[in-house]
Amino acid sequence: MNLENICQQVIDLTKSVGEFILSEKNNITHLNVEEKGLHDLVTYVDKTSEQKLVDELTKILPKAGFIAEEGTSVKKGDIYNWIIDPLDGTTNFSLGLHFWGISIARLVEGRPETAVLYFPLIEELYTAERGRGAFLNDEPIHIQPPRVEYPLPFFACCSRTFRQYNVEVPYKIRILGSASYTFCAVARGIAVLGFEATPKIWDIAGSWLLVEEAGGTIETLHGSEPFPLETAMDYAGMDFPTLASATPQLASKAREQIHLRIPSQAQAKHNDISSDSM
């Protein structure tokens, strides 16, 4: 297997699908945006992009399995698997904001080995291969610890963070609206910490490898292990609260500063009633 050839084919495919998404961005209206969950949207662009990716990736690795966000394919392979998020940041995309992109990870024996993440509107292409480093637009990226001469590092996170956690990190806060871009920001050194409260496996597979290959630390907040992939697991219903940081020391400190909220008795009772009525 020619690893470089596979990576280049995935890059070419990702750019092609990115062009399709760009061509459709002005056609998105409230009439073709669906709500698939609480504060979670999906469009025909997500679904069409995913189908294009699955069709072409099948040609690249015919025996590979897939986990894809919109459910185009959930077949898992014995050795090779693709994990796909065809449009990470759908809400941003539907509102005309810039932080959205495509995330593809190739897993070998359950662990990410190749990652391609492409954000067309800001023209950022992130790539990583296990043991070969991380790159932004073909230039190597390396995480740097916070520097004295740069006194305002920021903490990138999702909006759910503040609904579910008490946060006491001493940094400026930015909510970017794309889980994978949160971790790309850490990998390229513009965010000192990144946290996503409810990401799925397709939100983190590519950026997990990117952060590692850039020299950073990435882990789940409570110790769950997303990798290696388990073929019998239903990943659609699983969240992996994930923390990325420039150093292990910063990650350790952040775990002390991000605390899961304990709902009041009244809220807990309301949640129980709501669950019973569903």
Buried (B, 14 or more C-beta within 10 A) or exposed (E): EEEEEBBEBBBEBBBEBBEEBEEBBEEBEEEEBEEEEEEEBBBEBBBBBBBBBBEBBBEBBEEBBBBBBBEBBEEBBEEBBBBBBBBBBBBBBBEEBBBBBBBBBBBBEBBBBBBBBBBBBEEBBBBBBBEBBBBBEEEEBEBBBBEEEEEEBBBBBBEBBBEBBEBEBEBEEBBBBBBBBBBBBBBBBEBBBBBBBBBBBBBBBBBBBBBBBBBBBBBBBEEEEBBEBEEEEEBEEEBBBBBBBBBEEBBEBBBEBBEEEEEEEEEEEEEEEEEEEE
